[in-house]
Amino acid sequence: MTHLIKDTFYKEKLYQVSLSSFSFAQEQAGKQKEAKQPISEDVLKKALTTYGKTAEGQHYAYLSFMANNLDLTSLHGIEKFKHLQHIDVSNNSIKSLKPLNGLKYIITLKASNNRLTKLLDLKHIPLQIMDVDCSNNEIEVIPDLSCHRFLRYLNLSYNKIRQIEGVQKNKYLQVLKLANNHIDHIENLDGMNLTELDLFGNEITILDGLTQLPKLRKLELSQNQIKSLNGIVDLISVRELRMANNKISRIKELSFLENLVFLSVLDLCYNPIQNRRYYRWQVLYKLPGLRNLDGVQVPPEDIVKAENLYGMDLEDRKRIFKEVLPDEEFIDRRIHISELIEPETEDENENQEFIDQYDKTGKMMQKQTKSIGSQKSISEMYHSNKSLQEREYQ
C-alpha cells in the first residue's frame, strides 16, 4: 500500500514538472514571437509623418516615425522606410533597436520608457545621428560611441549605469544626462566640449574628474553624497550649479566658488549649510554675482543686507555721522553683525542645528536652538551684544 502511495505521489510531481516546463516553453516561444511581430498597418498609418525630400535630395519619402505610447513590443517592419530621419518610439515595451539597422539617415532618436538593455546596438551606423534619448530603460553599460561623431545630445537618465565611459571621443557632444543611475565616480570626461552635465540622484561622494571641462555651463549634482565643493574651482564657464540634497555643511566650502565669475544660479537646498546663521547673507557676501539662490531670486536689498552684515558701509556711516554730528560719538547700532557668526571647526558635528531657517521666499524664520559643546547659543550671543551696545549708548 505504501509503495502504491509513493508511486502515485511521484507520478503527480512528474506531471506537474512537465506542465511547468511546457508552460515555460510556451512563454518563451510567445516572447520570441512577440519580439518579431511586425508593426501593424494601423500603427504605420498613425506613425509615419512628414513626407518630404530625402537626405540625398533625389526622391520623396516619409521622414518621421512618431509612435509614442502605442503599445509596441518590436520595431520589425520599420527597416522598409530607409529614409527616416526622426524616430520617436517612447513609452512602449521595446527591447531592442536592432530593426533600425540600415536606417543610416537618422538624426533624432527618442526611445525613453522602454525595456532596452543595450544602447544603439546597430551594425550599420547612422551617419548623422545627433540627438538620442534612451532614458528610463534597463541599460547597464555605455558602449563606445565614438563612431557617432556628430552626437550632441545624449540622455541616459533612469537606467542602471555604474560607470561613465564610451563618450570621451565625442567632441561634438554638448549635453550629457545621466541622472538617477548608480554612478559613484566622475571620470572619462576630460577634454570634452560639454555645456551641460546632469548627474542628479547618483552615488557620488567626491567631486573629481571635472577639471578639464572648460565649456561647461550647467552642472546638476543634486541628491548625491557630496561633502565638499573642492573640484569645481576649474569650471570657469559654469553659470548654474545645483547641489541640493547633499552633505555640504560649512560656509568655507564657498571659497571654491569665488573664482567662478559667471556663476549666477546656485542651489544648496536641503544641505546642512542652509541652517547656518545668516546663511543667505553669508553666501551673497562671498558670491555677490548670484542672481538666484536656492530657487529664490536675489533682490538688491539682500545684497545690501549681506554687505551690512560685514560692515562694508561702516566707514561711510561714520563719515556721514561726523559731518552731521561732529561732537557726538559714533556707535554701531547694527543688530545683525558678522561677529555673531560662530567659527567653523574641523571636528564639529555636521548635523548641528543653527538658529536661522528660511522660507520659500528667502525670508529668515527665527528658531531658537543651541549649538554644540560649551559655546553659547546664538540667541544668548545676540542679546549679550545688544545689551553691551545699550550700555555704551547710555
SEDOMAR-446747 format. One record per residue (C-alpha): residue number from 1; chain; x, y, z. Coordinates in Angstrom, 1 decimal. Last residue first. Layout:
BEGIN
+-----+------+--------+--------+--------+
: pos : unit :      X :      Y :      Z :
+-----+------+--------+--------+--------+
: NUM :    A :      X :      Y :      Z :
...
+-----+------+--------+--------+--------+
This chain:
BEGIN
+-----+------+--------+--------+--------+
: pos : unit :      X :      Y :      Z :
+-----+------+--------+--------+--------+
: 394 :    A :   23.7 :  105.4 :   27.8 :
: 393 :    A :   24.7 :  104.3 :   24.3 :
: 392 :    A :   27.5 :  102.2 :   25.6 :
: 391 :    A :   25.1 :  100.4 :   27.9 :
: 390 :    A :   22.7 :   99.8 :   25.0 :
: 389 :    A :   25.5 :   98.4 :   22.8 :
: 388 :    A :   26.5 :   95.9 :   25.5 :
: 387 :    A :   22.9 :   94.8 :   26.0 :
: 386 :    A :   22.6 :   94.1 :   22.2 :
: 385 :    A :   25.8 :   92.1 :   22.2 :
: 384 :    A :   24.6 :   89.9 :   25.1 :
: 383 :    A :   21.2 :   89.5 :   23.5 :
: 382 :    A :   22.8 :   88.3 :   20.2 :
: 381 :    A :   25.3 :   86.0 :   21.9 :
: 380 :    A :   22.5 :   84.5 :   24.0 :
: 379 :    A :   20.4 :   84.0 :   20.9 :
: 378 :    A :   23.3 :   82.3 :   19.2 :
: 377 :    A :   23.6 :   79.8 :   22.0 :
: 376 :    A :   26.8 :   80.0 :   24.0 :
: 375 :    A :   29.6 :   77.5 :   23.3 :
: 374 :    A :   30.1 :   74.6 :   25.7 :
: 373 :    A :   29.7 :   72.0 :   23.1 :
: 372 :    A :   27.2 :   72.1 :   20.3 :
: 371 :    A :   24.8 :   74.9 :   19.2 :
: 370 :    A :   21.6 :   75.8 :   20.8 :
: 369 :    A :   18.2 :   76.3 :   19.1 :
: 368 :    A :   15.8 :   79.2 :   19.0 :
: 367 :    A :   14.1 :   79.3 :   15.6 :
: 366 :    A :   13.8 :   82.6 :   13.7 :
: 365 :    A :   12.4 :   82.4 :   10.2 :
: 364 :    A :   14.5 :   84.3 :    7.7 :
: 363 :    A :   13.0 :   85.3 :    4.4 :
: 362 :    A :   14.1 :   83.6 :    1.2 :
: 361 :    A :   10.7 :   83.4 :   -0.4 :
: 360 :    A :   10.5 :   79.7 :    0.1 :
: 359 :    A :   11.1 :   80.0 :    3.9 :
: 358 :    A :   14.5 :   80.3 :    5.6 :
: 357 :    A :   15.7 :   78.9 :    8.9 :
: 356 :    A :   18.2 :   80.6 :   11.3 :
: 355 :    A :   19.0 :   79.4 :   14.8 :
: 354 :    A :   21.6 :   76.8 :   14.0 :
: 353 :    A :   21.4 :   73.0 :   14.1 :
: 352 :    A :   24.3 :   70.6 :   14.4 :
: 351 :    A :   24.3 :   67.7 :   11.9 :
: 350 :    A :   27.9 :   68.3 :   10.8 :
: 349 :    A :   29.2 :   67.9 :   14.4 :
: 348 :    A :   32.3 :   70.0 :   14.8 :
: 347 :    A :   35.7 :   68.5 :   14.4 :
: 346 :    A :   37.1 :   70.8 :   11.7 :
: 345 :    A :   35.8 :   74.0 :   13.3 :
: 344 :    A :   33.5 :   76.7 :   12.0 :
: 343 :    A :   33.5 :   80.0 :   13.9 :
: 342 :    A :   30.2 :   81.1 :   15.3 :
: 341 :    A :   28.6 :   84.0 :   13.4 :
: 340 :    A :   27.6 :   86.8 :   15.9 :
: 339 :    A :   30.7 :   88.7 :   15.0 :
: 338 :    A :   29.3 :   89.1 :   11.4 :
: 337 :    A :   26.7 :   91.6 :   12.6 :
: 336 :    A :   23.0 :   91.6 :   12.6 :
: 335 :    A :   21.6 :   94.2 :   15.0 :
: 334 :    A :   23.6 :   97.1 :   13.7 :
: 333 :    A :   23.8 :  100.0 :   16.1 :
: 332 :    A :   27.5 :  100.9 :   15.6 :
: 331 :    A :   28.0 :  103.9 :   17.9 :
: 330 :    A :   29.5 :  107.2 :   16.7 :
: 329 :    A :   30.4 :  109.7 :   19.4 :
: 328 :    A :   28.8 :  113.1 :   19.2 :
: 327 :    A :   30.6 :  116.4 :   18.7 :
: 326 :    A :   30.7 :  116.3 :   14.9 :
: 325 :    A :   27.0 :  115.5 :   14.5 :
: 324 :    A :   26.2 :  115.9 :   10.8 :
: 323 :    A :   29.6 :  115.5 :    9.3 :
: 322 :    A :   30.7 :  113.1 :   11.9 :
: 321 :    A :   27.7 :  110.8 :   11.2 :
: 320 :    A :   28.3 :  111.0 :    7.5 :
: 319 :    A :   31.9 :  109.8 :    8.0 :
: 318 :    A :   31.0 :  107.1 :   10.4 :
: 317 :    A :   28.3 :  105.7 :    8.1 :
: 316 :    A :   30.7 :  105.7 :    5.2 :
: 315 :    A :   33.2 :  103.8 :    7.3 :
: 314 :    A :   30.6 :  101.2 :    8.3 :
: 313 :    A :   29.4 :  100.6 :    4.7 :
: 312 :    A :   31.1 :   97.2 :    4.3 :
: 311 :    A :   30.2 :   96.3 :    7.9 :
: 310 :    A :   30.1 :   92.5 :    7.4 :
: 309 :    A :   26.3 :   92.2 :    8.0 :
: 308 :    A :   25.8 :   95.5 :    6.0 :
: 307 :    A :   27.3 :   94.0 :    2.9 :
: 306 :    A :   24.9 :   91.0 :    3.1 :
: 305 :    A :   22.0 :   93.3 :    3.9 :
: 304 :    A :   22.8 :   95.4 :    0.8 :
: 303 :    A :   23.0 :   92.3 :   -1.4 :
: 302 :    A :   19.6 :   91.2 :    0.0 :
: 301 :    A :   18.2 :   94.6 :   -0.7 :
: 300 :    A :   19.1 :   94.3 :   -4.4 :
: 299 :    A :   16.8 :   91.3 :   -4.8 :
: 298 :    A :   18.2 :   87.7 :   -5.2 :
: 297 :    A :   15.6 :   85.5 :   -6.9 :
: 296 :    A :   14.8 :   82.4 :   -4.9 :
: 295 :    A :   15.4 :   78.8 :   -6.2 :
: 294 :    A :   18.1 :   78.2 :   -3.6 :
: 293 :    A :   20.0 :   81.3 :   -4.6 :
: 292 :    A :   19.3 :   83.2 :   -7.9 :
: 291 :    A :   21.1 :   86.2 :   -9.2 :
: 290 :    A :   24.5 :   85.4 :   -7.8 :
: 289 :    A :   27.3 :   87.8 :   -8.6 :
: 288 :    A :   27.9 :   88.7 :   -4.9 :
: 287 :    A :   29.3 :   85.3 :   -4.1 :
: 286 :    A :   31.0 :   85.7 :   -0.7 :
: 285 :    A :   28.6 :   88.3 :    0.6 :
: 284 :    A :   25.7 :   86.5 :   -1.1 :
: 283 :    A :   26.6 :   83.3 :    0.7 :
: 282 :    A :   26.9 :   84.9 :    4.1 :
: 281 :    A :   23.6 :   86.8 :    3.6 :
: 280 :    A :   21.8 :   83.5 :    2.9 :
: 279 :    A :   23.3 :   81.6 :    5.7 :
: 278 :    A :   22.8 :   84.3 :    8.4 :
: 277 :    A :   23.2 :   81.6 :   11.0 :
: 276 :    A :   23.9 :   78.2 :    9.3 :
: 275 :    A :   20.9 :   76.0 :    8.6 :
: 274 :    A :   21.4 :   76.0 :    4.9 :
: 273 :    A :   24.9 :   74.5 :    5.4 :
: 272 :    A :   23.3 :   71.2 :    6.4 :
: 271 :    A :   22.2 :   70.8 :    2.8 :
: 270 :    A :   18.5 :   70.6 :    1.9 :
: 269 :    A :   18.7 :   73.5 :   -0.6 :
: 268 :    A :   22.2 :   74.4 :   -1.9 :
: 267 :    A :   21.1 :   75.7 :   -5.3 :
: 266 :    A :   23.3 :   78.3 :   -7.1 :
: 265 :    A :   22.4 :   80.3 :  -10.1 :
: 264 :    A :   24.6 :   83.3 :  -11.3 :
: 263 :    A :   28.1 :   81.8 :  -11.7 :
: 262 :    A :   29.9 :   83.7 :  -14.4 :
: 261 :    A :   32.9 :   84.8 :  -12.3 :
: 260 :    A :   33.6 :   81.3 :  -10.9 :
: 259 :    A :   36.6 :   82.5 :   -8.9 :
: 258 :    A :   34.7 :   82.5 :   -5.6 :
: 257 :    A :   33.3 :   79.0 :   -6.0 :
: 256 :    A :   35.9 :   77.0 :   -4.1 :
: 255 :    A :   35.7 :   79.6 :   -1.3 :
: 254 :    A :   32.1 :   78.5 :   -0.8 :
: 253 :    A :   33.3 :   75.5 :    1.1 :
: 252 :    A :   34.1 :   77.9 :    4.0 :
: 251 :    A :   30.4 :   78.1 :    4.7 :
: 250 :    A :   30.4 :   74.6 :    6.0 :
: 249 :    A :   27.8 :   71.8 :    5.9 :
: 248 :    A :   27.7 :   70.3 :    2.4 :
: 247 :    A :   26.0 :   66.9 :    2.8 :
: 246 :    A :   23.9 :   66.7 :   -0.4 :
: 245 :    A :   20.2 :   67.5 :   -1.0 :
: 244 :    A :   20.6 :   70.3 :   -3.5 :
: 243 :    A :   23.9 :   70.8 :   -5.4 :
: 242 :    A :   22.8 :   72.7 :   -8.5 :
: 241 :    A :   25.4 :   74.9 :  -10.2 :
: 240 :    A :   24.3 :   77.2 :  -13.0 :
: 239 :    A :   26.6 :   79.6 :  -14.9 :
: 238 :    A :   29.8 :   77.5 :  -15.2 :
: 237 :    A :   32.4 :   78.9 :  -17.6 :
: 236 :    A :   35.5 :   78.7 :  -15.3 :
: 235 :    A :   34.9 :   75.2 :  -14.1 :
: 234 :    A :   38.3 :   74.9 :  -12.5 :
: 233 :    A :   37.2 :   75.6 :   -8.9 :
: 232 :    A :   34.7 :   72.8 :   -9.1 :
: 231 :    A :   36.9 :   70.1 :   -7.5 :
: 230 :    A :   36.5 :   71.2 :   -3.9 :
: 229 :    A :   32.8 :   71.7 :   -3.3 :
: 228 :    A :   32.9 :   69.3 :   -0.3 :
: 227 :    A :   30.5 :   66.9 :    1.4 :
: 226 :    A :   28.9 :   65.2 :   -1.6 :
: 225 :    A :   26.6 :   62.2 :   -1.0 :
: 224 :    A :   24.3 :   62.7 :   -4.1 :
: 223 :    A :   20.8 :   64.3 :   -4.4 :
: 222 :    A :   21.7 :   67.3 :   -6.5 :
: 221 :    A :   24.7 :   67.2 :   -8.9 :
: 220 :    A :   23.5 :   69.2 :  -11.8 :
: 219 :    A :   26.1 :   71.3 :  -13.7 :
: 218 :    A :   25.2 :   73.9 :  -16.3 :
: 217 :    A :   27.8 :   76.0 :  -18.1 :
: 216 :    A :   30.6 :   73.5 :  -19.0 :
: 215 :    A :   32.8 :   75.0 :  -21.7 :
: 214 :    A :   36.2 :   74.5 :  -19.9 :
: 213 :    A :   35.6 :   70.9 :  -18.9 :
: 212 :    A :   39.1 :   69.8 :  -17.9 :
: 211 :    A :   39.0 :   69.8 :  -14.1 :
: 210 :    A :   35.7 :   67.9 :  -13.6 :
: 209 :    A :   37.1 :   64.4 :  -12.9 :
: 208 :    A :   36.8 :   64.9 :   -9.2 :
: 207 :    A :   34.0 :   66.0 :   -6.9 :
: 206 :    A :   33.8 :   63.3 :   -4.2 :
: 205 :    A :   30.8 :   61.4 :   -2.8 :
: 204 :    A :   28.9 :   60.4 :   -6.0 :
: 203 :    A :   26.1 :   57.9 :   -5.5 :
: 202 :    A :   23.6 :   59.1 :   -8.2 :
: 201 :    A :   20.5 :   61.2 :   -8.0 :
: 200 :    A :   21.3 :   64.1 :  -10.3 :
: 199 :    A :   24.3 :   63.6 :  -12.6 :
: 198 :    A :   23.3 :   66.1 :  -15.3 :
: 197 :    A :   26.1 :   67.7 :  -17.4 :
: 196 :    A :   25.5 :   70.7 :  -19.6 :
: 195 :    A :   28.0 :   72.6 :  -21.9 :
: 194 :    A :   30.1 :   69.6 :  -22.7 :
: 193 :    A :   33.1 :   70.2 :  -25.0 :
: 192 :    A :   35.1 :   67.2 :  -23.8 :
: 191 :    A :   38.8 :   67.5 :  -22.8 :
: 190 :    A :   38.5 :   65.2 :  -19.8 :
: 189 :    A :   35.2 :   63.4 :  -19.4 :
: 188 :    A :   36.4 :   59.8 :  -18.6 :
: 187 :    A :   35.5 :   60.0 :  -14.9 :
: 186 :    A :   33.0 :   61.1 :  -12.3 :
: 185 :    A :   32.7 :   58.4 :   -9.6 :
: 184 :    A :   29.8 :   56.8 :   -7.8 :
: 183 :    A :   27.4 :   56.2 :  -10.7 :
: 182 :    A :   24.3 :   54.1 :   -9.9 :
: 181 :    A :   21.8 :   55.8 :  -12.2 :
: 180 :    A :   19.3 :   58.5 :  -11.4 :
: 179 :    A :   20.5 :   61.3 :  -13.7 :
: 178 :    A :   23.0 :   60.5 :  -16.5 :
: 177 :    A :   22.3 :   63.4 :  -18.9 :
: 176 :    A :   25.1 :   64.5 :  -21.3 :
: 175 :    A :   24.6 :   67.7 :  -23.3 :
: 174 :    A :   27.2 :   69.1 :  -25.6 :
: 173 :    A :   28.6 :   66.1 :  -27.5 :
: 172 :    A :   30.6 :   67.5 :  -30.5 :
: 171 :    A :   33.9 :   66.1 :  -29.4 :
: 170 :    A :   32.6 :   62.5 :  -28.9 :
: 169 :    A :   35.9 :   60.9 :  -28.1 :
: 168 :    A :   35.2 :   60.9 :  -24.3 :
: 167 :    A :   31.8 :   59.2 :  -24.8 :
: 166 :    A :   32.3 :   55.5 :  -24.1 :
: 165 :    A :   32.5 :   55.7 :  -20.3 :
: 164 :    A :   30.8 :   57.0 :  -17.2 :
: 163 :    A :   30.4 :   53.9 :  -14.9 :
: 162 :    A :   27.5 :   52.4 :  -13.0 :
: 161 :    A :   24.6 :   52.6 :  -15.4 :
: 160 :    A :   21.3 :   51.0 :  -14.4 :
: 159 :    A :   19.0 :   53.4 :  -16.2 :
: 158 :    A :   17.0 :   56.4 :  -15.1 :
: 157 :    A :   18.9 :   59.1 :  -17.1 :
: 156 :    A :   20.6 :   58.0 :  -20.4 :
: 155 :    A :   20.0 :   61.3 :  -22.3 :
: 154 :    A :   22.6 :   62.0 :  -25.0 :
: 153 :    A :   22.7 :   65.3 :  -27.0 :
: 152 :    A :   25.5 :   66.3 :  -29.5 :
: 151 :    A :   26.3 :   63.2 :  -31.5 :
: 150 :    A :   28.0 :   64.2 :  -34.7 :
: 149 :    A :   30.8 :   61.6 :  -34.4 :
: 148 :    A :   28.6 :   58.6 :  -33.8 :
: 147 :    A :   31.6 :   56.2 :  -34.3 :
: 146 :    A :   33.0 :   57.4 :  -31.0 :
: 145 :    A :   30.0 :   55.9 :  -29.2 :
: 144 :    A :   32.0 :   53.2 :  -27.3 :
: 143 :    A :   29.3 :   51.4 :  -25.3 :
: 142 :    A :   27.6 :   52.9 :  -22.3 :
: 141 :    A :   26.8 :   49.9 :  -20.0 :
: 140 :    A :   23.8 :   49.0 :  -17.8 :
: 139 :    A :   20.8 :   49.9 :  -19.9 :
: 138 :    A :   17.4 :   49.0 :  -18.4 :
: 137 :    A :   15.3 :   51.8 :  -19.7 :
: 136 :    A :   14.0 :   55.1 :  -18.4 :
: 135 :    A :   16.1 :   57.4 :  -20.6 :
: 134 :    A :   17.1 :   56.4 :  -24.1 :
: 133 :    A :   17.1 :   59.9 :  -25.6 :
: 132 :    A :   19.5 :   60.4 :  -28.6 :
: 131 :    A :   20.1 :   63.6 :  -30.5 :
: 130 :    A :   22.7 :   64.0 :  -33.3 :
: 129 :    A :   22.6 :   60.9 :  -35.6 :
: 128 :    A :   24.3 :   61.9 :  -38.8 :
: 127 :    A :   25.9 :   58.8 :  -40.3 :
: 126 :    A :   23.6 :   56.2 :  -38.8 :
: 125 :    A :   25.9 :   53.2 :  -38.1 :
: 124 :    A :   25.2 :   49.9 :  -39.7 :
: 123 :    A :   25.6 :   47.1 :  -37.1 :
: 122 :    A :   23.3 :   48.7 :  -34.6 :
: 121 :    A :   23.3 :   48.2 :  -30.8 :
: 120 :    A :   22.5 :   51.8 :  -30.2 :
: 119 :    A :   22.3 :   51.4 :  -26.4 :
: 118 :    A :   21.6 :   47.9 :  -24.9 :
: 117 :    A :   19.2 :   46.7 :  -22.3 :
: 116 :    A :   16.1 :   48.4 :  -23.7 :
: 115 :    A :   12.8 :   47.9 :  -21.9 :
: 114 :    A :   11.0 :   51.1 :  -22.9 :
: 113 :    A :   10.4 :   54.5 :  -21.2 :
: 112 :    A :   12.6 :   56.6 :  -23.5 :
: 111 :    A :   13.2 :   55.7 :  -27.1 :
: 110 :    A :   13.7 :   59.1 :  -28.8 :
: 109 :    A :   16.0 :   59.1 :  -31.8 :
: 108 :    A :   17.0 :   62.2 :  -33.7 :
: 107 :    A :   19.1 :   62.4 :  -36.9 :
: 106 :    A :   18.5 :   59.0 :  -38.5 :
: 105 :    A :   19.8 :   58.9 :  -42.1 :
: 104 :    A :   21.5 :   55.5 :  -42.0 :
: 103 :    A :   18.4 :   53.4 :  -41.4 :
: 102 :    A :   20.2 :   50.2 :  -42.3 :
: 101 :    A :   19.9 :   48.7 :  -38.8 :
: 100 :    A :   16.9 :   50.2 :  -37.1 :
:  99 :    A :   15.4 :   46.7 :  -36.6 :
:  98 :    A :   18.2 :   46.3 :  -34.0 :
:  97 :    A :   16.7 :   48.8 :  -31.5 :
:  96 :    A :   15.9 :   46.1 :  -29.0 :
:  95 :    A :   13.6 :   45.5 :  -26.0 :
:  94 :    A :   10.5 :   47.7 :  -27.0 :
:  93 :    A :    7.7 :   48.0 :  -24.4 :
:  92 :    A :    6.4 :   51.4 :  -25.3 :
:  91 :    A :    6.6 :   54.9 :  -23.8 :
:  90 :    A :    8.9 :   56.5 :  -26.4 :
:  89 :    A :    9.1 :   55.3 :  -30.0 :
:  88 :    A :   10.1 :   58.6 :  -31.6 :
:  87 :    A :   12.1 :   58.5 :  -34.8 :
:  86 :    A :   13.3 :   61.4 :  -36.9 :
:  85 :    A :   15.3 :   60.9 :  -40.1 :
:  84 :    A :   13.5 :   58.1 :  -41.9 :
:  83 :    A :   14.9 :   57.4 :  -45.3 :
:  82 :    A :   15.1 :   53.6 :  -45.2 :
:  81 :    A :   11.4 :   53.0 :  -44.6 :
:  80 :    A :   11.5 :   49.2 :  -45.0 :
:  79 :    A :   13.5 :   48.8 :  -41.8 :
:  78 :    A :   10.4 :   49.8 :  -39.8 :
:  77 :    A :    9.0 :   46.3 :  -40.3 :
:  76 :    A :   10.3 :   44.9 :  -37.0 :
:  75 :    A :   10.2 :   47.6 :  -34.4 :
:  74 :    A :    9.0 :   45.4 :  -31.6 :
:  73 :    A :    6.9 :   45.5 :  -28.4 :
:  72 :    A :    4.8 :   48.4 :  -29.4 :
:  71 :    A :    2.0 :   49.6 :  -27.0 :
:  70 :    A :    1.3 :   52.8 :  -29.0 :
:  69 :    A :    2.7 :   55.3 :  -26.5 :
:  68 :    A :    4.8 :   57.4 :  -28.9 :
:  67 :    A :    4.9 :   56.0 :  -32.4 :
:  66 :    A :    6.2 :   59.1 :  -34.3 :
:  65 :    A :    8.1 :   57.9 :  -37.4 :
:  64 :    A :    9.4 :   60.9 :  -39.4 :
:  63 :    A :   11.0 :   61.3 :  -42.9 :
:  62 :    A :    8.5 :   59.5 :  -45.2 :
:  61 :    A :    9.7 :   59.6 :  -48.7 :
:  60 :    A :   10.4 :   61.9 :  -51.7 :
:  59 :    A :   13.3 :   61.4 :  -54.1 :
:  58 :    A :   16.5 :   62.9 :  -55.3 :
:  57 :    A :   17.5 :   65.2 :  -52.4 :
:  56 :    A :   20.0 :   62.8 :  -50.9 :
:  55 :    A :   18.6 :   63.4 :  -47.5 :
:  54 :    A :   15.2 :   62.5 :  -48.8 :
:  53 :    A :   12.7 :   65.1 :  -49.9 :
:  52 :    A :    9.4 :   65.2 :  -48.0 :
:  51 :    A :    6.5 :   63.3 :  -46.3 :
:  50 :    A :    6.4 :   64.4 :  -42.7 :
:  49 :    A :    4.6 :   61.6 :  -40.9 :
:  48 :    A :    4.5 :   57.8 :  -40.5 :
:  47 :    A :    3.2 :   56.9 :  -37.0 :
:  46 :    A :   -0.5 :   56.7 :  -37.4 :
:  45 :    A :   -0.6 :   54.9 :  -40.7 :
:  44 :    A :    2.3 :   52.6 :  -39.6 :
:  43 :    A :    0.4 :   51.8 :  -36.4 :
:  42 :    A :   -2.7 :   50.7 :  -38.4 :
:  41 :    A :   -0.6 :   48.7 :  -40.7 :
:  40 :    A :    0.8 :   46.6 :  -37.9 :
:  39 :    A :    4.4 :   46.7 :  -36.8 :
:  38 :    A :    6.0 :   43.3 :  -37.3 :
:  37 :    A :    5.9 :   40.6 :  -34.5 :
:  36 :    A :    9.5 :   39.5 :  -34.0 :
:  35 :    A :    9.6 :   40.3 :  -30.3 :
:  34 :    A :    6.1 :   38.9 :  -29.8 :
:  33 :    A :    7.0 :   35.6 :  -31.4 :
:  32 :    A :   10.1 :   35.4 :  -29.3 :
:  31 :    A :    8.1 :   36.2 :  -26.2 :
:  30 :    A :    5.4 :   33.6 :  -27.1 :
:  29 :    A :    8.0 :   31.0 :  -27.6 :
:  28 :    A :    9.5 :   31.8 :  -24.2 :
:  27 :    A :    6.0 :   31.6 :  -22.6 :
:  26 :    A :    5.2 :   28.3 :  -24.4 :
:  25 :    A :    8.5 :   26.8 :  -23.2 :
:  24 :    A :    7.8 :   27.9 :  -19.7 :
:  23 :    A :    4.3 :   26.5 :  -19.8 :
:  22 :    A :    5.6 :   23.1 :  -21.1 :
:  21 :    A :    8.2 :   23.0 :  -18.4 :
:  20 :    A :    5.6 :   23.7 :  -15.7 :
:  19 :    A :    3.3 :   21.1 :  -17.1 :
:  18 :    A :    6.0 :   18.5 :  -17.2 :
:  17 :    A :    7.0 :   19.4 :  -13.6 :
:  16 :    A :    3.4 :   19.0 :  -12.5 :
:  15 :    A :    3.1 :   15.6 :  -14.2 :
:  14 :    A :    6.4 :   14.4 :  -12.6 :
:  13 :    A :    5.1 :   15.5 :   -9.2 :
:  12 :    A :    1.8 :   13.5 :   -9.8 :
:  11 :    A :    3.8 :   10.5 :  -10.9 :
:  10 :    A :    5.9 :   10.8 :   -7.8 :
:   9 :    A :    2.9 :   10.9 :   -5.5 :
:   8 :    A :    1.2 :    7.9 :   -7.2 :
:   7 :    A :    4.3 :    5.8 :   -6.9 :
:   6 :    A :    4.7 :    6.7 :   -3.2 :
:   5 :    A :    1.0 :    5.8 :   -2.5 :
:   4 :    A :    1.4 :    2.4 :   -4.3 :
:   3 :    A :    4.6 :    1.6 :   -2.3 :
:   2 :    A :    2.8 :    2.4 :    0.9 :
:   1 :    A :    0.0 :    0.0 :    0.0 :
+-----+------+--------+--------+--------+
